[in-house]
Amino acid sequence: MSSKVRSILVLGVGTVLGLTVALGASVVSQRYVHRQVAETTATSPEYLALLGEVIERVRREYVDQIDDRQLVEGAIRGIVEELDQHSRFLDSSEYEDIRIATSGLYTGIGLDLRLREGRIIVVEPLAGAPAERAGILPGDVVISVDEAPVDANNIESTINRMRGASGTPVTLGLMRDGELAPRHFVLERTEIQVQTVHGRYLGDGYAYVRLSGFADNTAGDLDRTARALRAEAGRELEGLVLDLRDNPGGVLGSAVQVADLFLGEGLIVRGNGRARQARFAEYAHPGASLEHVPLAVLINSGSASASEIVAGALQDHERGRLVGERTYGKGSVQSVLPLGGGNAIKLTTSRYLTPSGRSINETGIEPDFTIAGAGPDGHIPRRAAFSDDEQLRTALRLIGYDPIKLSRAP
């Protein structure tokens, strides 16, 4: 992928849960280009005057006094967000969230959290992170941060309080199932590398890998995970299940690199846009490390954007069978364009096509085998949950593995 394309294209950024990153249903830039736009806009003066008049009327006559910064940011948000559901203005905090989402690196305590039924639940602490070392467990419910109760209606504010400078303390209040009194953990923030790749060796040469997002380090981590699984098997893998369920996307370049691990040749994705940088075609390279491993891919309605690029490329090249439910259907690419004051806009600049020329925007990708079912609860299912997952069981059968063995395993 050319450096110019890498610099602007984003497949999706969403909410950072302070701890780990949930990449949203769009495509985000690997590298941000800080340059001034040489040409000024050709907007008619009468429309600029109209905008100024509206701002002034609101400033003078709205029932409550509005800060000038709030007025201007509101005007910008209105302009950008009126374009489509994926374009938006990013203030400095939201811009930082995108940086975290694409780099996979942040300073915090290392928790993967989810909001369920109005409660913030620990899915799992990241291996070796402060939260794991302190004894926080999956299923714990976060009730306070630095003695302030969590607000389910403003999760981002709560989560942001868990982030901070490396070496600084933060106190978490947690409720644990079966206990009446909360537990309090004093943790020291540190630099965290978010893991988007989670693998498990199943035996007999077969393996399972889940991708929870597409960050800069995802393809490299997937390659290393595959090598570790081969080493555990003591031979080449007989088959692999790639789980993209509930994976909302991430960096375009990462999606291309992941697909390239499975494809020895051919087109991966093509993009069309008005700007020269938004027109691109990405191809696989010979010598893919997983090119010959039998493959099945799990997808569902939560598989979006970068996940759909990978799934679409593998399906079009008949490289692996898709199992599960129709994907989300997001076929556009966003660019993160820096503005002054540490702000930015995330702007739709391109629409992409799968290798066969399909546009999946608002239609999604249909699996080869449609099977209803829930996605994994967290990064990777517990061994006991494998036998209860019909989508996974079907994928295992397609690559030649007997899923009954999982239910018999300890």
Secondary structure, 3 states (H helix, E strand, C coil): CCHHHHHHEEECCCCECCCCECCCCCEECCCCCCCCCCCCCCCCHHHHHHHHHHHHHHHHHCCCCCCHHHHHHHHHHHHHHCCCCCCEEECHHHHHHHHHHHHCEEEECCEEEEEECCEEEEEEECCCCHHHHHCCCCCCEEEEECCEECCCCCHHHHHHCCCCCCCCEEEEEEECCCCCCCEEEEEECEEEECCCEEEEEEECCEEEEEECCECCCHHHHHHHHHHHHHHHHCCCCCEEEEECCCCCCEEHHHHHHHHHHHCCCCEEEEEECCCHHHCEEEECCCCCCCCCCCEEEEECCCCCCHHHHHHHHHHHCCCCEEEECCCCCCCEEEEEEECHHHCEEEEEEEEEECCCCCCCCCCCCCCCEECCCCCCCCCCCCHHHHCCCHHHHHHHHHCCCCCHHHHHCC
